[in-house]
Structure formats: structure tokens, C-alpha cells
Amino acid sequence: MSPEFIIGFGRQAVEITLLLALPMLGLGLIVGLMISIFQAVTQIQEMTLTFIPKIVAVMTALVVFSPWMLEKIVTYTRTLIINIPNYIH
């Protein structure tokens, strides 16, 4: 295996990881930003106010996007397993 192959293999793994995390992290970021704006406008500085909506948003994103995420990870894993003979040579 060449160094280019290993680097490409690692890059692909990082890309799929980021792609799978993006819906949950993005929705958590949007909800957190909205709550921060609400806190700045109303001057309510309660720390626990941010946790519950973010948790609900991330769990909702997980439920909504889980079929898509599962399809992506199964396709990636299937491709890796099918190409094992090509990686060995």
C-alpha cells in the first residue's frame, strides 16, 4: 500500500464521519444560536435554558436523519468490504 492510498483512505473516513455528524451538529448550532439571541434580547442568563432545547434538537435530528445516515454508513462499509482484495495486493 502506498502512502497516497493510506492518506486517501483516511480522508474518506474523515469525510464520511463529518457527513454523518453534520445534521446533528448543524441543528444544535442553529438552536443554540437562536437561544443565545433570545437570551441577549430578554437578558435572561439562565444556563439550563440552553441544554434542553439543544438536546431535543439533536435527538430530533438523529431520528429524522437516521435512515439517511444508516444508508451512508452501510454503503461505505459495503464498499470497503467488497474492495478488500484490491487493498491487499
Residue pairs with C-beta under 8 A, 6 or more apart in sequence:
1 87
5 87
12 76
16 72
16 73
16 76
19 72
20 69
20 72
20 73
23 61
23 64
23 65
23 69
24 58
24 61
24 62
24 65
26 61
27 57
27 58
27 60
27 61
28 54
28 57
28 58
28 61
30 57
31 53
31 54
31 57
32 50
32 54
35 49
35 50
35 53
35 54
36 50
38 44
39 45
39 46
39 49
39 50
